[in-house]
Amino acid sequence: MTLVAQDERLGLERLRLGPYGTNAYILSCRRTRESVLIDAPAEAAAILERLEGTEPRYILMTHGHVDHVGALVELKSRLQVPVAAHALEAAGLPLRPDLFLADGDSISFGRIELQVLHTPGHTPGGLCFLTGRFLLSGDTLFPGGPGKTWSPAGFRQLVEAIAARIMPLPDETLIFPGHGDSTTLGRVRPAFEAFTTRPHPPDLYGDVVWLSS
């Protein structure tokens, strides 16, 4: 567990779990101690231990890939809180979500409000969650590039979603992805802009790196 960010409103903890080193995040309101869990990769006991001392309100899923959902059934059973995801991810989850989220929705816990950003491409129902200057980006955006895609259409969709929903945010926005370390939008923006202003083959997709693809 690592406390990766905090301000006067909230604390943000990261746990790297499971065989893929997938990040789960716990956001807790500093006033009320209410919390939300973002993604449930594996090792339910480790997540439950870190939630002790808080009052969990939701499990929020960025998407339904297997490396993000391994502990979901156990955590739902133990915590008895709503699971929320985009409707297009429901078929890939090991249980039916209690709440479907769409672009522009918000989720509140304690004194904190999270804005929901729909960023399809890595998966059809991929979501990011934004509060203040903190963006939980799932597998949408990493320090060096976008999440993996499985078709040229999916890649174009992901780039368009990043351009429309993430790039308008301020440079000081902190990005916390589904794997690896955090970064800032100010560090990502120049490489993204360089990528989008040069030509690319129409069949580009897969593991794309902004500066070398």
N, C-alpha and C positions, 0 to 999 in steps of 0.2 A: 504494500500500500504506500502511496505517495500523495501527500497534500500538494497539488500542483498549482492551486490558485486560491485566493481568498480576497474578499473586500469587506466593507462594513455590512454587507447584506448576507453573504453566503460563503461557504467553504466548498471546495471541489477536490475530491479525492479520486485517484486513479488506481485501479488494480489491474495488473497484467496477468491473465489467467489462461489456462488451457494450453494445448500443444501448439497453437498458432500465436501465442502471446497477445491475445485479443484484449483490448482495454474495456473494462467496465468502469463507469463513473458514478460516484455518489455525490449529489448536490444536497447540501443541508442549509436550511435557513438559520442564521445565527440568532435570530430573535426567538423563534418558536421551536427549533430543533426538528421541525418537520423536514422530510427528505424525499428525494426520488432517486431511483436507480435507473441508469441508462445502460441498457444491454445486459445480458445474463450469460456470459460465455461458457463458464465452467466453474467448478469448485464452489458450490453453493455455500458450504460452511464458511469459507473465507469471506464471502460477501456478507453473510449474516453476522459474522463477528464484527465487521466494520460498520454495519448498520446499528449495532447496539448503542444505546444512548441517543438515538434519533427515533422519530416517529414516521416510518415509511408511509407514503401516500400513493405512489404509482411505481410501476415498472414500465419504462418507456423504451420501445424498440426502434433502433435506427433502421433495421431491415431484418430479414428472416434467414440469412445464411447460417449454415450449421455451426460455424465458429462463433456465432453471437448468441446462440439460443440453448446451449448445452445444459445450463442450470435453470432454465426458465420454468419448467414444470415443478421442480422442487421448490423454487423460490415462491412461485404463486401459491403453492399449497401451504408453505410455512408462513408467509407474510399476509395472505388473504387481502391483497390490495389489487386494484384494477391493473390489467395489462393493456397498454395502449400502443397501437401501431397503425400504419396506413392500411386501408382496405385491400390494396393490391398485394400486400405481404401476407395476408391471412392464410392463404393456402400453404405457404412454406413454413409456418410456425407450428410447433408441436401442440399448441392449444389455441382455442379461439379467443382472440382479443375481446376484452370487455368494452373497449372504447376504440373507435376508429378516428384517426386524426387526418386532417387535410391541410393543405397549404393555407397559411393565414390564421389557423386556429391558435389558441393559447391554452396552456396548462398552468394552473396556479397551485402552489403549496406554500404554507406559511405566508411570508410577505414577498414571495418570489413569484414572478410570472415568466414562463418560458414561451417564446414564440416558435411556432412550428413552420419549418421550411420544407416543402416537398422538392427533392432534388433527384429525380429519376435518372437512370442510366446504368449505374452499377447494378441496381435492381429496379423494377418498376415502381415500387413504393418506398424508395429510400427517403429517409427523413433526416434533417438536422434540427437541432434545438438551440435557440439563441436566448440569452438573457444578458442584458447590459453589453459588456465587451467580451463575453464568453460564448463561443460557438462550439457546440458538440457536433462534429461533422460526420460521425460514423465512418463509412468507407466511401464517402463522396469526395473528400479532398484531403490530401496528405501534403507534407512539406514540399515534396518534389514533383507532384503531379496529381492527377485524378485517380479515383478508384479504378480497378480493373473492369473492363467491359468485354462483352462477348459477341459484339457485332458492330459494324460501322455505324448503324443507326443508333445503337445504344451509346456509343462514344459521342456522337454528335449531340444526342439528347443530354448527356451528362455535362458536356462543355457549355451547352446553352443554359442549363440549370445553374451551373456555377456562375456564369456571366450575369444572369438575371437576378439571382437571389443572394449570392455571397459577395461578388465583387462590389456592389454598391455600399457595403458596410465600411466603416472607418478602418484605416490602416492599423490602428492599435487593437483591433479585434484579435483576441487570442483564439487559436484554432486547436481543438483537442480531438484528434482523429481516433478511429477505431483500432488502429495499430500504431505502435511507434510513439515518437515524441511529439510534443506540441510545437507550434510555430505561431507567427503573427501573419495577419493578412498583408501587412506591409512588406514582409519578406517574400510572400508568395506572388503578389501582384505583378512585379516586373517580369518574372518568368512566364506567368500566364499571358500577359499582354504581348510579350515577344512571341510566344507560341501562336496566339490567335491572329497575329498580323503577318505571318509568313505562310506560304502554300504548303499543303500536305496532300499525300495520296488519298483518294476518296475512300479507300478500303482500310484506313487506319483504325485500329482498335486494339484492345488487349491491355498490356502493362505499358502505358504511355508515360514518358518523362517530359516535362515541359521543355527543358533546355536541350534535349538530345533526340527527340522524336520528330 
